[in-house]
Amino acid sequence: MFQKFKTFIQKKEEVQRDWLLYDATGQVLGRLATEIAGKLIGKDKVTYTPNVDSGDYVVLLNAEKIEVTRNKATKKIYSWNTGFPGGLRQRSFDEMMAKNPEKLIKHAVKNMLPKNRLRAERLNRLKIIVGNDNPYQGMIKAK
């Protein structure tokens, strides 16, 4: 009388990963970070299972050309502590972009990912490149 439907649960061995290419030119940092985080988690796939890491590899080109809205470039401050007395360090968004734009984007994506055991593994599949030279060209399928 009633049909029984089985819930699909993906296994680790069944995961198929693709390589996705993004260009950061003119993109807003937060919006791009949420989109990349979703791809790293695998939320856009029909085979998504919360406890299995089924996300794709993401290659981000032109990291130095990312933008922020309004006046965040000068007012947004990144802080950390070295662990030594008086070791509080602070940098603005502009200073971080000039010194290391990869670290800035990785920080944004890391904070968009769920705080669990799969986070580091997912973050390792994010490849951030300054400039337009792509060393992962052979792995990315042409669309």
N, C-alpha and C positions, 0 to 999 in steps of 0.2 A: 504494500500500500504506500508506504513512505520510502523514498530513496535515501539510502545512507551515503552521505558524502564524507570522504576522509579529508582531514586537514593536511595540506602539503607542508612538510617540514624538510627543509634542505639540509643535506649533510655536507660536512667539510670537503669531502672528496668530489662532490658534484659542482663545486663553485667554478664558474667560468668568468675570468676577468678580461675586460677590454682595456685598451689604452685610449684615454680621452685627451684632446688638446684644447686648451683655453688660451686666449690672448687677453692680457690684462690692460691693453691700451684703452684708456678712457673709462675703464670700469670703476665702480664705486667699491671700496674695500669690503664693507660689511655684506653687501649683496652678493658679491662674488664669493666671499668666504662661506656663506650659507649654502650656496649652490654647490661649491666644491665639497663641503662637508657631507651633503646629501649623496653625492656620487661616491665618496669614499666609504660611506656606510652601506650603500647599495639600496637605499630607500626607493629608488625609481624602478627597480626590477620587480617583476611579478613573482620571482622566487625569493623575495625578501623574508628572512627569518631573523628575529631579533638577536638570538644568541649565536648566530653564525656570521662570521665576517665575510660578506659576499660582495663587497664594494669593488670598484674598478681602480685602475691606476690613473692618475691625473697629472698631466704635464702642463705647467703654466709658463707661458712665454711673456717677455717684456714686463717683468716684475717691477722695474723702475718707473713704469708709466701708469701705475695705479693712482687713483685719486680718492679724495675724501670730500664730503659735502661741507658747505658753509666755511667756518673758520677753524675747523679741527686741525688743519695743518700746523697752525701755530699754538693752539690752545690745548690740544690733546697731549697728555704727559704719560710716559711709560716709566714706572718706578720698579726698582728691585733692590734687594739688600745683599751685600757681599758676604755677610755673616760676621764681619769684623766690627768693632765699635766705631760708630760714625760712618758706616759703610753704605748709607742710603745713596743710591744713584738714580738720577732722573734724566730723561731725554725727551725732547718734543718729537712729534711725528716727523717734522722736516729733518731733524738731526738723524733719526733712525733711517729715514729713506736715503739720506746721503751716505750713511755708513754701511747699512746692510738691509736692503729691501726684502731679501729672502726671509730673514728672521722675522720681520714685521708681519709678512703675510702668513708665515707658518704659525705665529702667535695667534693671529686672528682665527685661522682655521682650527687650531688646537682647541681654542675656547668654544668653538661651535660644535665640537664633537662631544658625545656623551662621555662622562667621567667614569669609565669602567676599564676592565682589563684589555679590551680590544683597541683602546685609544692609540697606544703607541704603534701597534701593528698597522693600523689604518693610516696614521700620520706618516709612516715610512713609505707609503705608496704615493705620496705627494712629492712631485719633482718640480722645484721652482727654479727658473732659469732667468738670469738677467740678460737682456738682449734677445735677439731673434734667432740665434744659432741653436738648433735643436739636436742634441746628441741621441735622442730617442726616436728619431725619424723612422727607422726601420721597423719599430714595434707598433706604430700607430697605423691602423687600417685607413685607407683612403675612403672617404665618404662621397 
